[in-house]
């Protein structure tokens, strides 16, 4: 899941980003509204965590632009303006959720994951391909009922591939969906991650390489 945090309190933004990355999410940061506008215009985010009181461009204005773009991006307003009137106003602008500061981090993670599920085509609670089963909620993978221990990035790659339901996913898309803006587009990170993932999943192979196009996991059945 790709998330953008637009927050001018740098210490808070950095802390939230670190926490979300530990949860396996790909996170980008913008410290003002104009930077947030620039990033949302070039990258498709599943969720934008948006402060309302921002320099450069207000969070309300950025929310309006995201909603008007008809992108599948979901907006979570995260702000100190926590009165009922503020919440009603934020949601009436098209924000999908509203969380007042201070907040509990586990609740933020749960809300982001819930919004992320709404930003992408509906997938079953358990992704299955052959004898491989991936549980997005519990962050577990099993093959033939044996637990497969994966890193966060390996899990993310497998989740995207299995969620594609047999469609080919390019290396560029994997880099965009699983990593963040700091990833080098010319790196071999995706190829190396797929290689280690294949080793951990074992034989027979689960991930197919489609030459010149990317990777796919054949759909079950």
N, C-alpha and C positions, 0 to 999 in steps of 0.2 A: 504494500500500500504506500502511495506517495502522498506526503503531507507537507503543506507549507504553513509555517508559523509566521504571522505578521504581528510583531509586538515590539514597541520601542523601548521597553524596559529590558535592556540587553541581558542582564543577569538572569532574569526570569525566562526570557526566550531561550537562552543557552541551556539553562537547567532543564526546561521542558524538552528541548531537542535531545539532550543527552538521555533523558529518561525514555523518550519514545524510541530512540535508536536501540536502547537496550531491550525494548519490546519487539524489536525486529522490523520497525517501520523505517522507510526511507524519508528523511526529513530535510527540507530546505528552510532557510531563514530569510526574513526581510525585516529590517528594523524601522521602516517607515512605509507609509501608504503608497508612495510612488514606486518604491522598489518592489512592493507587493504587486502593484499593477503590472509592472514590467515582467515579473516572473510568471504571473498567471496568464499573461498574453502569449507566452512562448512554451509553457509546459502545462500538460493536463494533470492536475492534481485530483486525487480522490477526495481529499478534505483540506479546507483552508481554515486554520484556527486564527481568528481575526479579532484583534483589539479594536474597539470603537474609536478611542481617542488617540489618533495617530498624527504625527507631523507629515507635511507634504500633501497627503490626501487622507481624508477621514476614513475610518473603517466602514462607516455607513455608505460613503460614496463607492468604495471598492466593492462592498457587498452588492450594491445596486448594479455595478458593471458586470460582476460575475453572474448574477441572476439574469440580467438582460442578454448575456452571451448565449444562453441556453445550453451551456456546457453541463455535463453531468456532475461537476464538482459540487460537493456539499460544504456549507459554511457553518462553522461553529463559532459564535461570538463569545469571546472570553474577555470579560471586562469588569471593571470595578463598579460600573453602573448597574447595580443589581436589583433595583426596585421593580415592582410588578409593572409599572408604566414603561420602564426601560425595556423590560423583557418583551412586552407586547409590541412596542415600537420596533425592536430589533427583528422579531419574528415576522411582523407585518411587512418588513422590507424584503422578506424572502429568505432570511437566515433559516437554516434547518434546525438549529439548536442554540441554546443560550446558557452559558455557565458563568456565574458571578465569581469574582475573586473575593477572598481567598477560596481555593478549591482543593479537594482531595485528589491527588494524582491518579489513584486507581479509578476514580470516577471519570476523570478526563480521558484516560485510556479506553475505558468501556464505551464512552460516548463516541469517541473517534472511530473505534472499530465498528460500532453500530452504523454510523454515518457512512463509513467506507463500504459496508455491505450494500448500502442503498445506492452508492455511486457507480457500482459495477453490475453487470447482468447477474440475475439471481443464480446462485450456485447452491447445490445441496449442502446440508450441514457436514456431510462426509464426502470427500472426493475419492473416487475409487478408479483404479486402472489395473486390471488383472488382479494380482494378489497384493497390490500396494494400496493402502488406505491412508489418506491424509485428513486429519481433523484440524481445521483452521482455528476453532475455538480453543481447543486444548493444546494446540501447537505440537501435535504428536504425529509421527509417521510410523506405520507398521508394514512389514512385508511378511506375508504368510504368518501373521500373528506375532512376529518378532519385532520388537521395538528397534527402530533405526535412529541412532543419535545423529542429528544434523546441526550444523551451525545455523545462525540466523539467516545468513545469505543463502545457504544451500536450501533451507526450508522455503525461503521466499521464492527462489527460482522454481523449485518443484511445485509450489502452490500456484504460481502463474501458469506453468506448463500444463498442470492437470486441470486447472480452471478453464483453460482454453478449449477443453473438450475435443481434443484431436486436431485442432488447428495449429498451423505452424506459427511459432513466435520467434521473431528475429532477435539477434544479439542486442541490437539497438533498443528494442522494446524492453528486453529483460533488464538492460542497464538502466533504463528510465524508470521501470516499475519497482525494481528491487534496491537500487543504489540511490544516490542523490546527486545534486549538482556538482559536488566535488569529485565525482568519478571521472577519470580520464576517458573520453570516448574512443581513444585509440589503444586502450589497455587490453590486455589478454585476460582480465579479471573474469569475464563471463565464461570464456572457454575453460579456464582453470577450474572455476567453480563447478561447471557442468562435469568436468573430468572427475573431480573428487566425489561429486554427488553420485555419478555412475558407479564408482568403486564401492561406495557405502551401500548402495541399493543392491549390488551383486548381480548375479546372472539368473535367468536370461535378462538381457538389457531391457531397460524400461524407456530410456530416452533415445529417440532417433535423431540423427543429424540429417537435415534436408539441405544438401549442398547448394550454396548460394542463397539460401533463404533463412535458415535458422534451425530451430529444434522443435520437436513435437513429442508428446506422449500420446500414443494411440488411445482413443476413447474405449472405455469398457464395453464389452458386449460385441 
